Amino acid sequence: MSYQVLARKWRPQTFGAVVGQDAITRTLQNALAAGRIAHAYLFSGPRGIGKTTTARLLARALLCPERTGPEPCGRCAVCREAQAGTLVDVIEIDGASNRGIEEIRTLRENVKYAPARGRYKVYIIDEVHQLTEAAFNALLKTLEEPPPHVVFILATTDPRDIPATVLSRVQRFDFRPIAPDALTSTLEQILTAEKIPFEPGVLPVIVRGAEGSLRDALSLLDTAIAYGAGRLETAPTAELLGVSAPAAVGAFAAALLGRDAAGALETIDRAAREGEDLQAFARDVVELLRRALVLKAAPTTKLADLTHAEGNELRKLGEPATLDEILYVVRAFLEADTLMRESPHPRVELEIATVRATRRPAPQAIEDVLRRVDEAHALLRQQAVAVAPPSPPAPAQASLLPVAESPPARAGGESRRREAPPPTRPAVPPPSAPAAPPAVAPPMNRELADAWERVVDEVMKKRPTLGTVLTQARPGGVGGGELTIVLAGSPFHREMLADTANRELVVQAVRRHIAGADRINVVAAGEGAAGVAEDPAVQAAIAEFQGEVVAVRPRLPEGESQ
């Protein structure tokens, strides 16, 4: 006997054996048991998930003379002929090759004749959406009021192409892609029954390639068995399918969370050299980090598609990073996945996301920050007294921002308008002249501030990470068609705005919302504050916080607030 592929050998022979469509099979079984048989059904859904199989099971159940419940007996002559595909009362029609009005007219003539063996005559029309408009119109009347011995079962992968007049005449069942855990369990049962040795890690690789289709999973399984000479191993199967092995994805995610840029970039280089799909690799990384994020946020959660050992491995993976850090990395790779689909250089986008993820800002506990603020405040007071001249002019007050931290996001438009004006260096009068008040930049124009808010909101919707950076900036003014953007943030934020794609996105938003501006100039908020940074007290604070001077403002009289 010739070899029979797994997809045909293991085709379900009962409703209970259909995988992943419990709601549909239960409805059909109840209808069969109660005798509530509709004259027309529509089975819709992706490929390889059981539409045609369920249609054949329903046809067998309708024609089986020995059936006492919802399931066909499987032993009578009618069931045997149906299994062999020779039962004359079950007519399967391919809608792709019989799509014209002439074929439908022939069908309309044939439905008049009584069934030869059973109680019903069942027409299964596969890929029914391929029928022409004229053919659908010719079928309408027969579909709505067929002879009592006729049942139509229509199957399609694209119900959107079926006219509403047809949809209103049928009972519709939407088949869903099969869940990964159900696919994995089914493949494991088949391999055990076939006595084929396999590594547990190979099943997720095949399931991921099947994309919810049991038929595709069994076809891939057949191919992998032949490739492994009767044995299934993870690494060879991943190489055959052109995907990354789960171990490689896990090592890459560990390098990201451990800030190992070199190791992560080496993994990308290896995947590219071996011809793996980098977009599929990025999606696998996002899925793995998503699970690690869920388990980090809710350690007691049990994910349905994970074993106990896999859950413990993911919890261990998330240990080196905080919840906010994992969230930052997931967001970076979600953006990279979108950019890779649009970019002519997807590898570059993946590498940029990798470098950014490994150079993410280091979060600090609020208690530690407050403690360091108190210590720096005390140190500043001590050193200010030690270095103060007998009659000092009004000292400048420096705003410090740690390099490795991002300032808090804006709470609203008003908070940005109350920020400090563009930094200016206070003029120091000559000894003989009376002290002049320090030069202060004019406050931000209200109309410009509102327009800048709209720019930030638009960028936030398109690229949230970049929009967050813009919340740390404010418009300095418009002149000569150029908008000056004053950025108070770390060097990482300035690098993001220096990126060509990011800069172009901001320019387009500025052109739409700020009149008279068609280009931008980004300046650091600390420019012009070099003199203040040389003050010993300021240097002590910089050393304590590992920060930099980002703005200089004149000291206000005692009792007044900034």
Helices and strands as residue ranges (DSSP letters): H 6-9, G 15-17, H 22-34, E 40-44, H 51-63, H 77-84, E 90-94, H 101-110, E 121-126, G 128-130, H 133-144, E 150-156, G 159-161, H 164-167, E 171-174, H 180-194, H 202-210, H 214-227, H 234-241, H 246-257, H 261-273, H 278-297, H 308-317, H 323-342, H 346-358, H 366-387, E 396-402, H 413-417, H 446-462, H 464-470, E 473-479, E 482-487, H 491-498, H 500-513, E 519-524, H 530-533, H 536-545, E 547-554
